[in-house]
Amino acid sequence: MRIIRARDYSHMSRQAANIISAQIIMKPDCVLGLATGSSPIGAYRQLIDWHRKGDLDFSQVRSFNLDEYVGLSPSHPQSYAHFMRERLFGHVNIQPQNTHIPDGTAEDGEAECARYDALIRSLGGIDLQLLGLGPNGHIGFNEPGEFFEKGTHRVALSTETIQANKRFFGREEDVPRYAYTMGICDIMQAKRIVMVVSGAQKAEILRRAFFGPVTPLVPASILQLHRHFTLVVDQEAGALLPE
Ligand code: GLP
């Protein structure tokens, strides 16, 4: 595990964007694993900026998003499909047909999860996976539990996650109760992983995830076992990490 200690959110975002852009430059048709939430927004902004300056070409990039809410269509303003269009895809030259997100409206959830995993495999797996960290240690929507779930699956969101995400929906009742998420196996099979974590409210869970035991009770802790894992933290989030 490599830890990059950034000064603040914008420095953290730039460091993460550097790693992503290096991946795209090294392998223009790379497969990126992408994340939502507030943590990666700054990195996406930086990538858009470099693309506008002519330094970054997404024309051959393929992407898989980690997760999507069950029941939300891609046009729903809180769907992750909408988030990705607003925050990245709509501003760079990635081909829409090369971007993949689980279909929240799929009638057969199990078939949708199997389709998603098969598609990831058919494109050769993920070259670089970007992650945020949930307040309870989740990655994607892999919630704390008794075991590490393998592939893409449907998950019941924890009370803590519903609480954390209600800020986007206005009312708690409007937050979907279920989501599709890539599993721990999908994430761990990525050739490289970069996680961005910012803010004092993540400091304690960050310490538990990376300097505590590897346990499904803190899903992100499994990343300690990944061979090419880079953690990019800002000063506030990294405050409780050992020197
Ligand atoms: C959501 C997403 C996660 C994300 C987490 C943290 O639950 N499914 O992929 O990492 O939120 O979000 P934030 O970066 O806003 O703290």
Residues whose N, C-alpha, C, O or C-beta is under 5 A from the ligand:
A	BS01	GLP	A35 T36 G37 S38 S39 D67 G132 L133 G134 G140 F141
